[in-house]
Amino acid sequence: MQTPDEYNGKEAYDFAEKYLRRVNSKNWEVEFEDPKSGALWLMDFPQSESHGGGPPRLRKLHQNAMDSNRIHRELWTSWASLLRSYSAAHGLNSRHHAVVEVGADEITLRVAARWLRFTHDQIEDSEANRSSFSLEEDGTVKLDGKTQEMDLAAEQLAREMMHSEP
């Protein structure tokens, strides 16, 4: 069966229900997989100004977009793991312990009354300071426009959180 690469409105819901299997969802995006071909599809709601996000749009993801999404999910998981590991290591010499909360769109590192919250494009701290943040496909992190290796950035942030006083 030949299908277009994009459906809108009721057609999007109907096609997804009839031919696809839901595999992941976050915020206003739902990922589907075609069980026969393995192709990934993304349903989103591009008219965000409309009530409920407006009518859905279902698009077939091409290989480079699928690879990029998978890489980003792996980097996100690795970032959370690095924060958890370095916080535990620095916690050995600290009177505080850390808690790392991980979600698809947010990672929070909590130490006593302080916290750092990471989203896919921003870092915010408990004092309401915000700056840009991104995980790069080459394994680096961009914090406030400065690029560093992911493990070095995680270690530095964990050390600062674990050894600074509230």
QUIDA-V28841 format. One record per helix or strand of 2 or more residues. SS is the DSSP state (helix for helix, strand for strand). FROM is the first residue (numbers start at 0). TO is the last residue. If there is no record, write none. Layout:
<<SS & FROM & TO> <SS & FROM & TO>>
//
This chain:
<<strand & 5 & 7> <helix & 9 & 18> <strand & 19 & 25> <strand & 28 & 33> <strand & 39 & 43> <helix & 50 & 52> <strand & 56 & 59> <helix & 62 & 90> <strand & 97 & 101> <strand & 106 & 110> <strand & 113 & 117> <strand & 121 & 124> <strand & 129 & 134> <strand & 139 & 142> <strand & 145 & 148> <helix & 149 & 162>>
//
